[in-house]
Amino acid sequence: MDYQQWILILGVVFIIMLLFLKLSLPFIMRKDIFFGVRLPKKLLNNPKLMVFKKLYLKNNIFICGIYVIGFCYIFLKHPNNIVLLTGIIAFFILATVIYYFSYKRIKEFKKFNEEEVHKNGVVVIDTSFRNDIKKRLVPISRWFILPIAIILLNIIIGYLVFDSLPIFIPIHWNASGIIDGSAIKSYGLIFEFPVQQIFITMYMFLIYKVIERSKQQINSFRPQHSKEINRVFRYRWAANIIFINIIILIGSSIENLYVMQVININFALLALINPIIIIFIFIDVLIISLCTGQGGSRVNIEYNTSDTSNYENLDDDKYWKLGLVYFNPKDPALFIEKRFGIAFGLNYGKKKAYLLIIIVMISIILLNKISYLLLIMYSI
């Protein structure tokens, strides 16, 4: 099986996994959040909710399922990146439309049962949430020493083998494994991959800090139990971010060692490293989502029966646009847990959110410019 066939298979697997992820989302959300809408305790066991959930699944299986089959057929006939990217974007648009109708049904259901909805709710805050040394929210940041060590190792190896490199060094290959780009031997070559690895590690550390600093959300019904499962939720995701960071850097290091002619492996295998890593990360995220749930909703921890109250959670639906986008200028929190989706998002009511987006975009452009400048140093 050649490289092109493997890419086709991985592309098909990826779109099928996207469908499976969309189907699993209703089962990993918080118990009191249904399709982006917060429901009071009295409505959580209403049998109509299961009807809505089954309808969502049927619509996704039928509509998105047919779409995925059609996409796979087209992609196999016309295998290129434009078809793949267009197909993925169209899938997300289609899935969002299906979600919107489910969201609308739940909003109408909640409004119809308005007498069951408490107008007054509470927000539970635990001042020791981030300061409990025995039960950390996230693994210690010193774990990022491992990615830093991988980066330094790439630089050291580059210097050690530099003198043995030929004057002209292959740096790019086409899909058939034929060299179509070379560079003149230069010290700039040593830093090309490490610079990319530095930026990747910076992004991962940012996500790690987002998990640690995101808004505290404790259920008023069982506050202590909610606090603990939320801690586990954050800890698992933060640990997973460090793990993903290391996996990406290992894959990048293999490519770097190949360019530096330290290792000699089959090009078809080398070309599959990045697609395989993407699929692996997707599976990893799916597994941790199903095992942990959003906010720790699927974490199996026993709770004390005395840890109960009759208070309702504050109904903050008005700050959630379509149950997907959080917009609350009065909320000091910049990062917040998603209602329908995985992990965390931004409070778009804060100017800092847009500033952060701009900084990330500029850093991506800067990375491309730095990589280009390094290439200029040894291009022919």
N, C-alpha and C positions, 0 to 999 in steps of 0.2 A: 504493500500500500504506500503510494507516494505522498509527498507533502501536501499537494492540493487536495487529495482525498481526505487526509486527516483534518485539514482546515474546514472542509465541508461538514464533516462529522461533528467537529467541535462547535461550529456555528449552529447546526441543527440542535445539538444538545443544549446549547446556551438558551435558545428561544423557548425550548420545551421547559427548561428549568425556570424561566421567567413566568411561564404560565402556572407552574406548580407553586411558585412563590405567591402569586396573586391569589390562588385558591386557598392558600394557607393563612393569609392575613387575618380573616375574621376569627381564627382560632388562637391567635397569639396576642390579641389586643387585651387591654385591661378589662376586668369583669364589668365595670360600670361605664365603659365606653363602647358604644355600638355604632360602627360605621361613622366615626367622628363625632358622635352625639353623646353627651353625658346623660345617663338615665338615673333616676332615683331608685333606691333599694326596692321599693314596692313593685317596680316594673321589670326588674331584672329576671324574674322567673316566669314572666308572661309567655305563654306558648307561642304567641304570634312572632316573637323574636326569632324562634327557630325556623318558622316559616320564611321570614325575611332572609335568614342566613342561607337556607336551602335554595331560595330563588336566586340569590347572588351566585351561588355555586353553579346552578343550572345555566344561568346566563353566561357565565365565564366559560364553562365547559363547552356549551353549544357555540356561542359567538366567537370567543377567543380561540377555542379549540379548532373550529373550521378555519379561522384566520391562520393559525400556526401551521395547519396542514398545507394550506395554500402557499404560505410563505416558504415552507420547506421545499415544496415542489419548484417554485420560482428560483429559489436560491441554488438548488441543485442544477437547474438548467442554466442559470446565469450567475455563477459564483464570483462575486466581487464585493469589495468593501462598501460601495455605495448601496447596493441592494441590501446588504446586511444592516448597515446603519439606518437606512430608510425603513426597513422592516421592523427594527427595534423601536424606533420613534413612533411608528404607526401603531405598534402593539400597545405602548404606554398610553397613547391617546385613546385608543379603543377601551382599554381597561379602566381609564379614568372616567370615561362616559358611563360605563357600567356601574362603577362605584357611585357616581353622582346620583343615579336613580335609586340606589339603595340608601344613600344618605338622605335623599328627599323623602323616601318612605318612612324612615325612622323619625325624621323631623315632624312629619304629619302624625305619626303614631304618638309621639310625645305630646304634641299639641292637643290631640284628641283626648288623651288621658291627663289633661291639665290639672284635674282635681287631685291626681296622685302626686303631682310635682310640687315639692316644697319650694316656696318662694325664697325662703331664707336658708342659707347654707353656711358652712364654716370652712376655713382653711386651716389645716393642722400644720404647725411648724414645730420641729424639734431642734432646739439650739445646739444640741450635741451631735447632730447628724454627721457633720464633717470632722468632728474632733475626737471621735472614739478611736483611740490608738489600738485597742484590742481587735476591733472590727473595722478594718480599713475599707473605705469606699472603693479604692483602686489599688492595684499592686504598687509597690514603691517605684519611684521614677528611675531608680538605679538600674532597673532592667534594661533601660535604653543604652546602657553601656555595651550590650551585645551588638546592636546595630552599629554603634560607633566603632566597635572593634572590627567588624566586618569591613567597614569603609576604610579604616586605617590599614587593614591587611591588604586590601586591593592596591592602595597607594604604595605600600612597602614592596609588594611583589612586582609592581610596575617598575620601580627603581632598580630592583635586583636583576630583572631580565632585560632592562633597557639596552645595555651594551650588546646583547646577543641578537637583538632584533635586526632584520634586514632594513635597508634604506627605504624601500617601498613596502608599506604595510597595508594589506587588504583591510578595509573597514566596513565594506558593505557588499552584500550578496543579493542576487535576485531570487525569485521563488524557486528556480531550478538549482540554486546553490552555486551559480557562476558569479565570479567576482565582477562587480560593475562599479566599484569605487575604491580608490587607493589613497594613501596619505604618505607624505614624506616623514621619516622618523623625526620625532620631536617630543620634548618633555610634555607638551600639551596633551599628547595622547594618554599619558598616565592618569590625568585628572578628568577625562571625559566622563567615564562611568562613575567615579567617586562623587563628582559634582551632582549628577543625577540622584545618586543614593543619598546625598546630604539633603537635597530638597524633599525627597520622599520621606525621609526620617523626620524632617521638620513638620511636614503635613500630618504624619502619624502622631507626633507628639502633640500637635494642636488638637487633634481629635481626642487624644487621651485626656487633655485638660478640659475639653468640652464635656466629656463624660463625668469628670470629677466636679466641675463647677456648674453643671446644668441645674435648673430650678428643682427644688425639693418638692415632691408630690407624694403626700402621705394620705392614704384613705382614712376618712374620719370614722368609718365603721369599726375597723380593727387597726388602730394606729400603730401599735408596736409590731404586729405581724406585717403590716404594709411597709413599715420602715425597714425591716429585716430583708424582705424579698426584694425591695428596691435596691438595697445595698448589694445583695448578691447579683442582681441585674447589672449594676454598674461595674462591679468587680469583674464579672465574666467578660463583659464587653471590652473593658480596658485591657484585660489580660489578652484577649483575642486580638486587639489592635497591635499589641507588641509582637504577638506571634505572626500576624500577617506581615508586619514590617520586616521581620527576619526572613520570612519565606520569599518576599519580593527581592530583598537584597541578595539572597542566595542565588536566585535565578539571574539577577543582574550580574553577579560576580562570575557565574559560569560563562556568560557572554563576554565579559571583560577578559577573563583568562583565555578564552578562545581567540579574541582579537590580539591579545598580547602573546599568542602562540605558546602559552604554557601548557594547555591541554589540546588534544586533537580528537574531536568526536565527530560523528556523522552529522553533516549539516542539516539533514532532514529532522534529526532529533533536536538539534540546537534551535531550529526555527519554530519548533513546537513548544518550546519552554514557556514563552509568554502566554499563548492561548491556554496551555494546560494550567498555568498558575492562575489565570483568570477564572477558569472553571472550578479549580480547587477552592479558591477564595469564595466563590459563589456558593458552593456546597457547604463550606465551613460556616458562612453567614446564615445559610438556611438552617443548618443543624442547631446552631446556638440560639437562633430565633425560636425554633420549635421546642427546644429544651428549656429555654428561659422565659420566653414570652415578653411582651412589651411591659416594662415596669416590673418584671419579675412575676407576671401573672401565672406562669406555668411552673414556677419554682415550688417544689413540694416541701413545705416547712410547716410543721404542726404549730397551731396557735393556741394560746391560753384562752379558755372560754370566758375568763373575766376581762379579756382585752376586747370588749365590745362597747359600743355606744349607740345612741339613737340619733346622733347628728347626721345630717346629710352633707355631702360634699357641695361646695359652692358651685352653682351652675354658671359656668363661664363660657357657654356656647357662643355668646355674642362676640367673643374675641377670636373665635376660630372660623375663618372663612372657608365654607364648604367642608369644614371638619378637617382641613388639610393644612392651612396656613394660619399661624398664630400672629395676631396683630393687636398688641396692647401697649400703647405708649406709656401707660401708668405703671406697668410692671417693670421693676428694675432688672429682672432677669433677662439676659441676652440669649441664653440657650435653654431649650425646653424639649421635653420628651414628645415625640410625635404621637398623635392620636390614632392615625391610620397609616401604618408604615413601620419601618424598622429604625430603632435607635433614636437619634436626636435631631432637632431642627433649630431654626433661629426665630427670635421674636422680631418680626418685620416692622413692628411699631417703634423700634429703636434705631436711631441713625447709625449706631455702631454696627448694626447688622450689615448695612450696605457698605460701610467702610471696610468691614472684614472681607466681604465679597470682592471688593475692588482690590484689596491687598493681595488676596489669593490669586486673582486674575493677573495682577501685575507680576507676581512672583513666578507664575507659569510662563509669561512672556519673557521675563528675565532669564529663566532657565534656558529657554530656547536660544536667547541671544548669547548667553555664556557658552552654550554648546557650540553655537555657530562660530564664536570667536576662537574657541579651542580648535575647531576644524580649520579655520583660516590659518592657524599657526603651522599646520602641516599639510594643507591641501595642495594638490598638484593640478 
